[in-house]
Amino acid sequence: MKKVVVAYSVADLAGVGTVLELSKIAGCREFKAESVGVCSTRLGSLELSIAGFSEDVLRFSFLDELFDADYFIVVSRHSAVSGIKSLTVHHTGNPLDRAEYGGRPRELAISNPPIALSILRYLKQLSSDRRLEGVEVTYEVTHHGPTEVGKPLTFAEIGSSPSEWSYKPYQEVLAEAVFKAVTELPHNCTPSIGVGGGHYAHQFTERAMSVGECFGHIISRHVVKELRDSPEVLEDVLRQAVLKSSTRTARVVLEGKIPAYVKQVVRSVSNAYGLEVIE
C-alpha cells in the first residue's frame, strides 16, 4: 500500500481552496478544509491523506513524525513582489548559512524528482486544456524550509498574490494535477539536479518537458555566487542535492554562464557519484 500525504495550512487561501477541490476528487465529502484535521481515503493500492494544520507551511518539519508516508506534497501560496501569475513546483532547502524561512541552514530536504515532474506536466496540460492565459507553469529553484522531514517532500504552489491564491480555476488545476500525479504512474525520466539560472527555473522546466529530465534540487546562480569563496560549502550543497533524492541522481545540468570554480566543484561531485554533466 502506497501512502501519500497532501498537507496544507488552514490559514493559507491557496492551500485551503486547493484541498477543498482535491477532497471532492478523492471522495472526502465531509472534509472541512478550513479546520485542522485529516481525511484519509483508499484508492486502489493508494492511501491518500489530506492533512490541515494551523502552522505555516514553512514550519511543517513535523510531518514524518505524524505520518508513516512514502512521500509528502504541500500545496500552498507562492508570494512574489513581481505579482507574476504562476503555478509552480519545487523542493525545499537552505543552501546558505541562513534559514530565514523555516528549516535549518545549509540543509536540503529530500527531493522527489518523478512526482515533481508529474505535477509539473499535469499543470502544463490542464492549464492549456482550460485555457488559463497569462499563467506561468514552472519549476522554482530550491528555497525555504522545512528541511528536516525524513521522507521526500515537494511543494506545489499558486502565485503570486491573494487574487491568484483564491482564484478557483487555479485551485482546481492544482488539485487535479496533484491527484493525477499521485494516482497514476510517474512519467519516465532522468533524475537530475540543476545548477544556475534564476528563481523561476524556466530552462530546467523546458528541458524537463522536452528532454525528459526530472529535477530534484535546483541550485540558483544567486546561491552559487554567494558561495564563490566557499567551494567546500558549495560541494557539500551539491552532494546533498545528489544524495537527498527519492531516486538515484543520474545527471547534473548547468544553466547559463557557469564560472570555472563552479565547474571544478561540479566535476568533483559528478566524478564521485558517476554523474553525467550537461553544459
Number of C-alpha atoms within 10 A of each C-alpha: 10 15 18 21 25 25 24 30 27 25 18 21 21 30 30 26 24 31 31 21 19 24 22 13 14 21 14 18 11 9 17 17 24 19 15 15 14 17 20 18 14 14 13 9 10 14 17 21 22 24 22 24 17 14 14 14 25 18 17 21 17 12 21 18 10 7 15 12 19 16 25 23 22 23 28 31 29 22 17 12 7 8 14 16 22 24 27 25 27 28 30 29 32 26 27 18 12 14 19 12 16 22 24 21 18 18 23 29 30 28 31 26 29 24 26 27 28 23 27 28 20 20 27 20 15 18 22 12 10 11 10 14 9 10 18 18 23 22 27 27 28 26 25 23 26 26 26 22 20 17 19 23 29 24 24 26 26 29 24 19 19 16 13 23 26 20 15 15 14 27 28 19 24 32 27 21 23 26 19 15 22 22 17 9 11 16 17 12 16 19 24 28 26 25 25 24 24 18 16 19 23 17 18 28 23 14 14 21 15 9 12 17 25 29 32 32 31 30 28 22 21 12 19 22 15 11 19 14 11 12 15 12 16 25 18 16 21 25 17 19 27 26 16 21 25 19 18 14 23 17 22 25 19 23 18 12 10 16 12 9 15 20 15 13 17 22 15 13 18 19 12 10 15 12 17 14 17 10 11
